[in-house]
Amino acid sequence: MLVLLGFAMIAVFMVLIMTKKLTPVLALIIVPTVFGLFAGAGLGIGDMVMDSMKSMTSTAALLMFAIIYFGLMIDVGLFDPLVKFILRKLGNDPAKVVLGTAILAAAVSLDGDGSTTFILTTAAMLPVYLRLKMSPVVLTCVAGLANGTMNILPWGGPTARAATALNLDVNDVFVPMVPSLIVGLIVVLVFAWLLGLQERNRLRTTAPEIWGDVADPSETFDGGAGRGGSVAAGSGLGAGFGADRFGFGRNGSTAGKPGTGGGSGVAVLEDPATLVDDHDTAMADTALDPNRSTLRPKLFWFNLGLTVAVMVVLVANIVPLPFVFMVGSAIALLVNFPKVKDQGAQLIAHAPSIVAVVSMVMAAAVLTGVLNGTGMVKAMSEWLVQIIPADMGPFMAIITGLLSIPMTFFMSNDAFYFGVLPVLSETAAHYGVDAVDMARASITGQPFHLQSPLVPAILLLVSLAKVDLGDHHKKVLWRTAVVSVVMLAVGVLTGAIGIG
């Protein structure tokens, strides 16, 4: 009976979330409560939930203050110089542009919010792609790759979910996976460079009005001497991306001046510095508005040093992560916004993100409490032990890592980590595989998961870039699968993911 109730509860939970009949928070509270009462929990269900919630308070604190910290760093302009630097260094070489897109997306992904990452990356880079006549699908592919890989950060969500579902310290789950994260990012950068080279070769023949007879687009810019001008007038690049689309263009046009110099008369792109100036104008009224009141340019080096210090302490694992971000956020607020009124305004500005994440973690205590308190997890795992071949048991962590790739694509993270992972982990325990190994393996499928149509952020990305989701999937899915498998393999090789 407990086995049937357990699987039925998970199924109902996943269906309600996938069909958007209930929000994850409501589903996490209502569904386990109903099934827990059917399982005979009675009034004891309250104690089950409270016992589970005690182990989640540190995770909730970590997510809350990490969101405040990185949101604050974006507001004060810590990442603005990086955006401008990337644009200046990129010039008009498609290979460099794509590589820069990956670096920018990875950097902004530090705030743990996919929607913010995609908005800022698209706002910064889409005008450049349009101006160079590069494919926006490449932009969405690279941004999706970078953000999906960075999504295993403790404050990104999945790692915290895995730790919460298995009652583990999020530090113990994440820190040993740092080598996998680094190698995963290297693979992403390699993919970005190769995609950039493909774009460079494509533009040789498909965009003659920009590149003309130049053999290598990376060598087209010569400061305007002898060729002059910018994008040819009437090219229509950027049309439709006016102020109503996050300010991607100016009046929906990027028409330039006709060539005035000698030579072939083929128009080429303007100086990269001009791209940066245009970018500043295009960023008006966005999160990268160069005139926003929260900018603190004089405190840039302080904020950079503080962020580096926070990252060092985080990786060194010498102080609990929640306390690191508590202190970091307090210092950042005090120095950047010394007035109490401004400090309160900053906290309020990031309140929506905080409430959404922290409420989910607290609500998850109901599901995990009922699963463990009623004995459902134990009963379900014992049933799985009977059907899994004994010789495959010791490899449950690896199996879980591979399963996480398709399973997190077709179901939400909430459904997988709170519904499926506890059952797999309890089963693995019978074969000597620790819960922490299962948690680490389960997060390696995140690069693939982030491309799911169930993820609102990816729908936002393709919408902003005016890219068909099917085209995005054709280019990104196999690459994210490779990144996920590589991260899993590195975890196994480094011993972060053990074998029973």
N, C-alpha and C positions, 0 to 999 in steps of 0.2 A: 504493500500500500504506500509506504513512504517513497519507494522508487517511482511509482506512478505519479504521486503527488509532486515529487521533486521535478521530474521532467515536464509535467504538465504546467507547473508554475513557471519554469524557464520558458516554455513555449509561449504561454500566454503573455509573459513579460516581453518577450522579443516581438511578438506580433503587434502588441499594443504600441510599442515604440516605433517599429518599422512602418506601421500604417498611420502613425501620428494621431492615434486615438487619444493618447495620453502623453504628456511630457515625461522625460526620464525621471524627474523628481517625483512626480505623482505616481508613476508606475512602480518606482522603487519602494514607495510607502504602501500603496493600496494592495497591489498583487500579493506580496509576501504576507501581509496581515491577514488577508482572506484565506490563503492556503495554509498559513500557520494555524489558524483557528480550526480548519478542517483536519489538520494533523494532530489536533488534541492539545495544542499549546495552552489554551485557556488564558487565564489572567497572567500566567507566567511569561507570556510573550513580551510583556513590558520589560522584565528583567533581562530577557535574551537580547533585546534591542539595546538596552543601556549598557550591558556588558560589552557588546560589540562597538558601541559608539565611543567608549573610553579609548579604544585603540586607534581611533580615527582623528582624534583632536589634533595631533601633531601634523598629520597630513593636511587637514583643513587650514591650519595656521601657515604651513609652508606655501600652499597655493595662494592664500590671501595676500601674504606679504611679498611673494615673488611677483604677483600681478601688479601690486602697487609699485614695487621697485622698478621693474622694466617699463611699465607704463609711464612712470615719472621720467625715466631716462629718455624716452621718446619725446615726451613733452618738452623737456629742457633743451633738446637738440643734440644729444650725444651722438646720434646716428646721422645727423644732417651732413657733417663734413665727409663722412664715409660715402654718402650718396654723391656728393659733388666730386669727390676725389675719383670715384669709380667712373663717373661720366667724363671727366677730363682725361683720364688715362685710357678710356676705351677708344676715343677718337671715332672713326667710322669703320673700324674693322669688325665685321660680323662675329668673328671668332672671339674677339675680346669682349664684345657686347654680351654675348651669351654667357661667357665665363663670369663676367661682372654681375650678370643677373643672378647666377647661382650664389655668388659670394654675398650679394646684398640680401637675397631671400634668407640665406642661412643666418646672417647677422641679425636681421629683424626678427627671425623666428625665436630669438632668445626670450622674447616676451611671452612665449607660450600660447599666443592667440593666432590661429591660422587666418582668421578673417583680417586682422590687422596686418599681418605679414603680406597677404595677397593685395590688400588695398594699397599699401605703401610701395610694394614692389611694382605693381602694375602702374601706379601713378608716376613713379620715377622712370620706368623703363619703356612703357608702351609708346610714348611720343618718339623715342629714339628708334624703336622697331619700325614704326610707321614711316618715319622719315627715311630710313634706310631701305624701306620696302622688304623688310625681313618678315618672316611668318610669325604672327602672334601665337601660333600653336607651339612654337619653340619656347616662347616666353612662359606659357602655362605649364609646359612639360618640365622645364628646368625649375621653375618656382615650386611646382608640386613635388619634385624630387627632393629639393633642399628642405622644404618645410616638413615633408613626411619623415625624412631622416632625423631632423632635429626634434621631432615630436616625442622622442623617448626621454626628453629632459623631464626631471621630476615634476616640474610645475606645468608641463604640457598637457597632462591628463592621463594618458595610458599607464605610465609608470606608477603614478599615484593610485590609479584604479587597481592595478595588479597588486601593489603593496597592501592596499586597503582590503581587497577581497581575500587575501591570504594572511592578514594580520601580521605583516612584516614591516620593518623599518624601511622607508623609501630609500635611505642612504645605502642600505645593504643590497638593494635591488639595482640601483643606478650606477654607483661608483665603479664596480667591476666591469660594467658595460661601456666605460669610456673608450677603451681601445676599439670596440666594435663601432662606436659612434664616429670616431676619427677615421677609421678605414672606410666606413660608409660614406662619409663626406668626401673622401678622396675619390671614391668611385663616382659620386655625383659630379664632382668637378671634371673628371675624365669624360663622362658622358656629355657634360656641358661643352667642353672643348671640341669634342667630335661633332656635336650638333652644330657648333659654330662654324667648323670647317665645311660641313655640308652646306650651310647657308652661304658661306663665302663662294663656294663652287657654283651653287645654284644661281646666285646673283650675277655671275659672269655672263649668263645667257638670258636670264629672265628679266633683268632690269637695265637694259642698255641706256635708257634715258638718264639713269643715274651714274652707272659705272662705265658706259660707253665701251670703248675698245680696250680698256685697261684689263690686263690679264689677271691681276690680283687686286681685289677690292681693298685689301689691307694697305695698299700703296697708293690709293687714289688721292689722298689729301696732300696737297703741296702748298698749302697756305693761300691758295687762290691764284697764284701767279700763273699767267698764261692761259688760265682756263676760267677763272672768275665765277662769281655767282654762287647760288645755292640750289636747292631743289627747284626744278623747272616749274615755272608758273603753270597753273592749270593741272598739276599732277593730281590734286585732290587728296593728297596724303593727309590723314588726320580728320577727314570729313566725318562729321557726326560725333566727334569727341569734343564738344563744346563744354561750357561751364556746367551744364546739367549732368555731365558724366565725370564727376570728380575733377573737373578742370583739366582734362587731358590735353585740350588744345585751346587755341585762342580764336574765338569766332569760327571754329570748325575749319580752319584753313591753315596750311603751312606753305602757301604759295611763296615762292622766292623771286629773286631777281634774275633776269636772263643773263647769260654769259656775255661778258664785255671784253674779255681778253682775246689773245690770239689763239693759235693752235686749232684743235678740232672743233672748239665751240661747244663741246658736250658739257652740260652742267654737272657740277660735283657738289658735295656737301660742304657746308660752311665749317669754320674753325670749331673744334670741340668746345672751346670756351664759350662760343655763341650758343651751343647746345645747352650749356649750363645756365646761361642767362635766360634762355627761353624756358628752361625747366623751372627756374624760380618763379617766373610769371605764371606758368601753368599750375604751380602748386598752391596758388591762392585758394583760401577757404578749404584746404585739406589738412590732414594730420601733419603734413610736411610744409605747411605755410611758412615761408621765410620771415613773415612779419607777425607770427603769433606771439601773444603776450607772455607765454610761458617760457620762451627762449632765454637761456642763460649762457651766452657765448663766453663771458668772462670766467665762468666756472667750468669750462669744458675739461681742462686738465684735471681739475679736482674730481669731476664726475667720472672721467675715464679711469683715474687711479683708484677711486672707490670701487668701480665695477670690476677692475682687475683683481683688487684685493678680495672682493666677495667671491669671485670665481676661484681664486687660489684656495681660500679657506674651504669652499665647497668641495673641491676635488680632494684636498688634503684630508677631509673628513675628521677634523680635529674638534669641531663644534657642531652640534645638531643643526641641520639645515634651516628649520623654522626660525631658530634664534639668529642665525646669520642674516637672513632676510629681514627679520624684525629690526635688528640693529642697523643694517644697511639702509632700510627705508626711513628709519628715524633720522639718521644722519643726513641722508639726501634731502629729506623734507626740511630739516632745520636749516641747512646751509643754503639750499636753493630758494626756499620760501620762508624767510624768518618771521613773517607776519602770521599770526594765528589764523586770521581770516583766510589767507591764501593756502595755508596748510589744510584747512577744512575743505576748501574748494577742490583741492587736488584729490583728497580722499573721496569726495562725492563724485568727482569726474570718473573715477574707476570703480565706483560702487556696483554698476550693473554687471560687469565682468566678475567681480568678486562674489556677488550674491549667486550668480548662475553656477559657479564652480563649487563654492563651499556648500551650498544647499544640496548639491548632488552628492557630495561626499557624506554629509550627515544623513541624507536619506538612504544611502547605501547601507547604513548600519542596520536598517530594517531587514533588507534582503539577506545580508550575511548572518545577522543574528538568528533569523528564522531557519536558514539552511543548516547552521551549526547546532542551534539549540534544540531543534526537533529531531535531529539525527538524519535529516534527509541526505546531506552530503555523504555521510558514512555509508548509508544504505545504497546510494547511487554508485559510489566508488566500488563497493563490494560487488555490485552487479557487473560493472565494467571490467573488473578484474577477471571475472568468469569468462568474458567473451574476448578479451585481448590475449593473443598468444603469449605464453609465458616468456618466450625468447625475445619478444619485442618490449617487454616491460621495462628493462633497464634503460631503454632509449626513449622513454616517455617525454623527456625534455625536448629532445630533437624533434620528435613527432609533433609535440605541441607547437614548436616554432614553425614547422612547416604548415601545420593546420591553421595557424594564426594568419597566414597570408590570405587564403580564400575566405576563411570564416569571418575575419574582421572586415572584409570587403562587402560581404552579403548581410552582415548584421552590424549593429552599432557597437562601439566600444563598451558601452554599459552592459549590453546583452552578453558580450563575450566574456568580459572580465568578471562580472558579478554573477553570471549565470553558468558559463561553461568552464572557466578556469578553475574554480574551486573543486569541481567534480574531477577534472583531469588531475589536479594536484593531489587530491586525496587518493586517487587511483595510483599515481606514481609513488606515493609514500610506501605502498606495499612492496615496491621493488627497490627501495632504498634511495629514491630520488628526492632530494630536499625540495621543500616548497619554494625556497629562494631561487633554485635553478629553474623551476617551472616559471616563476614570475619573470625572470630575465629572458628566457626563451620566448615567452608569450609576447614581449614587446618588439621583437624583431620584425614582425609583420606590419609595423606601422607605416613604412613608406608606401606599401601597397594599399593599406586601409585608407590613407588620406585621399586617394583618387576615387573613392566610392561615391556614387550619387546620393548615398545616405548622409554624406558629410556636407553640411550647408556651405562651408568655406570654399570647397572646390566648385560648387555651383556659382558662388560669387566670383571666383577667379575667372571661369570661362565666360561668365556674363560680362564682366568688366572688359575683358579682352576681345569680346565678340567672337568667341571660338566655339565651335560645335563640340559638345561633350564627347561624341563618338570619335571625332578627329583627335581630341586630346587623349582619349584612351588608347587609340592606335599607336600613338607615339610614346606614351608614358608607361603603360602597364607592364610590358616586358622588362623595361628598365628598372622599374621599382621592384619587380620580382627578383631581379638580379641583386639589387642593393640589399633586399631583405635576406636573401640566402647568404650573401657575403657576410652580413652582420652576424647571422646565426653561426656560420662557420668560424668566424673570428672568436666569437664567444666560446665555442667548444674548444678551439685551439689554445686559448688563453686560460682555460679552466673556469671561466665565469659561468659557463653552462656545463654542469657535470653529468656524468653517465652513472647510473646506479650499479 
